[in-house]
Amino acid sequence: MSKGMTLAKPREHLANEDAILEAENCIAVSDGAGGCGVFADEWSAYLMNNLPQNRPLTTYDELNDWIDQIWEPFYEAHEEKAKMGDAMLVQKYYDEGSFATLAAAWRMEDGRCPWVSYGDSVVFHYSRNTKRLEHSFTQLVDFSKPPHLINCKEPLEEEGFRAGVFALGEDSLVFAASDALSHYIMMCYELAHCGDYYQELLDERNRGTINGQLLAVAEQMPMDFDKILDDLLASVESAERFESHLLSLQRQGVLDKDDYSLVVLNL
C-alpha cells in the first residue's frame, strides 16, 4: 500500500487545508487555498475522495470533464452550509467559491506512471541509479507566484494544466508533495547538482522572497540528496516522526511554515 502523511502548520492550531490520497496504484495531494474563497479544506478532501484511482486523467479535457462531473453536489451542499453562517460568508462563497491544487500519479501494469498536476503541488520521480529527479512543476521561482487553482464553481484554465508520464524502473521512487515541501525537495536537488541549475538557483536567490532566504541558508549546508530524500520519505512511517522531521527542517531555516503533505507510491 502507498504511504502518506498530512500535517497542519505545526503548533499553530489551525485547520489542515491539505488532503492526500494513498491507494494501491494511485497517489495524490490537494492543497486547499485558504487565502481565497471558503471551505478550502473540505474542497481538497472532496477532490481526493472522488479522484479516479484506476483511471489516469491524462489530458486537460479529461481533468475538466472529471471536475464537471463532481462539482455540483459539493457546491450545493456548501451553499446550504454557507447559509447557516452570516451574509458575508454566503456572498464570499457566491463570489469566490472554494479553491485547491491537485497533483496525482497512477502506477500502470506496463511500467508507465502517468501524472497530472494543476497548481503548485508536485509529483516527483527519482531514479536511484541515474540520480535524476523528474517532476511536474516548472522552476523554483514559480513557487513564489500565485498558483493556478481548481475552483468548485468555475471552469479550469488550460494554462494551469500539466501532465506527463514517468518511465519506471526497479530503482524508481514516485512521490507527491504540497508546495512548501516540494520547494524544499527541488531546492535540495538543485543544490546537489548546482552546476546544472546555476541560472535557476541564481534567479531564486535574487528575487528577495522567503524562498530565496531558505535557499541562502541551504547553500551553507552539505547536500547529500539521497540521504535528504531517504530521511524525508522515511518520516511518513508515523505522524510523530513526520512532525518531528519537518519541525527540525523549519528550525534549520530550510523549510517554510505551511501545511505539509507527502505521499509515496507503492512500487
N, C-alpha and C positions, 0 to 999 in steps of 0.2 A: 504494500500500500504506500502511496505517496505520503510525505510528512510535511507538516507546516505549522507555523505559529503566527499569530497576530496579536499585537500589543498596543494599547492606547499609550499616549505620551506618558512615559514613566513618571510616577509620583506627582502627577498634575491633576488627578481625579476628574478627568474628562472622559466623555464617551469615546469609544473607539469607532472611528468612521471607516476604517478598513474592513474588508471581508476577504476570505480566501476559500478556494475550493481545492480539496485534496482527494482525488479519486484514483482508481487503479491506473487509468490510462490518460488522465487529464489533470492539469493543474491550472489555477487561475488566481489572480489578485485583482481586487477592485478597491480603489481608494475614493471614498466619498468626499466630495469637496464641500467642507463646511463653511468656507468663506463666502459662498453664494448659495442662494436657494435655501431650502429646508429639507429635513428628513434625509440628509445625506447618508447617514449610517444605515438606514433602512433600505435605501435605494441600492447601495453597494451590496448589501446582503441579498436583496431580491435578485440582482443580476447573477450572483454566484449560485443561488438556489435554482435558477432557471437556465443556466448555461448548458447547452447540449454536451454531454460527456463523451459520447461515442461518435459524434459527427462534427468534424472541424469546420469552423467558419473561415473560409479561405479567401473570400472576395468581399469587397465593400458592399455589394448588393446582398450577399448572404448575411452579413452583420446587420445591415439596415433592415432586412426582412425579419430577422430574429427580434430586433427591438420593436419593430412594428407589430409583431405578434403578441408581445408580452406587456407593453407599456400600459395599456388601458386599465386592466384590473388594479395595478399599483396606483395609477393616477386617481382613479375613482375612490379607492379605499382611503387614500391620504387626503383627498379633497374633503371627505367627511371628517377625518381626523383633524384637519386644519380648522374646520368649522367649529370644533369643540374648544378651540382657543379663542384668541381675540381677532378683531377685524384686520389688524396689521399682519397677523400670521396668514390669514386667508389671502389677503392681497399679495403678499410676498410669494405665496405658493402659485397663485394665478400668474403673476408677473414673471417668475423665475423658474419654478418647478424644483426638481432635485437633480444633482449632478454627481457623476462619478467617472473614474477611469476604468479601463479594462486591459489586462494582459493575460493571455491564455495560451497553452500549448497542449497538443494531443500526441500521444505515442501511437504510431501505427504499426501493424504487424510486419510491414515491409522495411522497417528500419528508418522510415521518414518521421519527422516530427514537425507537422505544420504548426504555425503560431500566428497569432493576431494580436494587435495592440491598438489602443485608442487612448491617447493621453500619455502621461509620464510614468506610469507603472511599466515595468520592463521584464521581458522574458530573456533568459540567458542560456547559452550552450557553451560549455567549456570542455575542451579535449585535453586530457592529462598528457597524452603522448606529444601532441604538437604544441601544447601550451597556448593554444589560440582560443580567445574568448569572442564569441559572436553574440549579438544582442539585437533587440527590436527597436532600440532608441536611435537617436541621431548623434548628438555630441554633448560633451559635458556642459557647455554654456547654456544649452537649451533647458536644463533643469531650473534655471533662474527665470525662465519665461512662463507666462500663463499657459497651462496645458489645454489642449482640446479636451472636452468633456462630453460624456453621454448624458443627455437630458431626458427626463421622463416624459416630456411632452413636445419636444422639438425634433425634427429630423437631424440625422448626423451630417457632418460636413466632411466631404470626401478627402480634403487635405489633412484631416486628422487621422486617417486610416493608414495602418501599416500592417503588412502580412508577409510571410515567407515560409521557408521550410529549412529545418536543420537536418543534416545528414548524420545519423547517429552511428557511433562506433562502440566497441566494447569498453572504451575508456571514457565515454561521454558522461557529462553531468548536465542536467537540464533543471533550471530553477527559475522562479519568478519572484519579484520583489516590488514593493511600493517605492515611491520616488526617493526618499532620503536614503534608504538602504541601497537603492540602485545607484545613486550618485557615489556612495562610498565604494561599492564594488567596482564601478567603472574607473573611478579615480585611482584606486589602488592598482588596478591592472595597468592603466596607462603610465603610472609612475614606475611600475616594474618594467615597462617597455618604453621608457621615456624617449628613446631615440626615434621610435616610430610615431610618437604622439607629441612631438615637440611643439608644433604650432597650436594644437588643441589645448595643451596644458598652458601655453603662454596666453591664449585667449581667455581661458578661465581665470588665470592669475591676475590679468589686467582689468577685469570687469569691476572690481571693488565690491563684490557681493559677499554674502555669508558663505556661499560655496567656495569663493575664492579664498576666504580666510581658512576654511577647512583644508583646502589644498596647500596653503602655505605651511600649516602645521604638519600635514602628512609628508611634505617634501623633506622634512628633517628626520624622518624615520626610515629604518631599513624596510625594504619591500620584498618579502618572500610571498608572492601571490598565492602559491599553492597552500602554504600554511594559513594565510589570511582567510582563504576560501574554506579550507577544511574546518577551521575554528568556527567560522560563521555558520556553515551548513550543519555542523555537529550540534550547534546550540538549539536547533529545533527539537531536540530529543525531549526537552521538558520546558515548561513555562518559566521555571525559576532560572534555568541555565540561559534561556533566551534573554530574559530581562537583565540578568547579571552581565552577560556579554555586551549587550547594547549600552547599558549604563557605563561600562568600562570604556567603550569607544567614545561615548559622549564626554566623559571626563578627560580623555586624551585630546579632545578637540578636533576629532576627525569625522564626527557624525552629528548632523543637525538634529535638533529636537523635533520629533514628529510622531505620528502613529507609525508603527513598523509592522510590515508583513513580509514573510518569506515562506515559500513552499517549494519543495523539492520533488521532482517527478520520480516515480519508481521505475528504474530501468533494469 
